[in-house]
Amino acid sequence: MKRLLLVAVLALFSMAALSACNTMEGLGKDVKKLGEKVEDKASN
């Protein structure tokens, strides 16, 4: 029973870590686009 609980907890932590990576990747893309827009405005 303890082993099943441990596996379930590890699975939940793994899913949380993977979803956090996707979120950070999306945030990085948004920041990159924002930087490109600022560059375009500065060069005009």
HELIX and SHEET records of a PDB file:
HELIX    1   1 LYS A    2  SER A   43  1                                  42    
END                                                                             
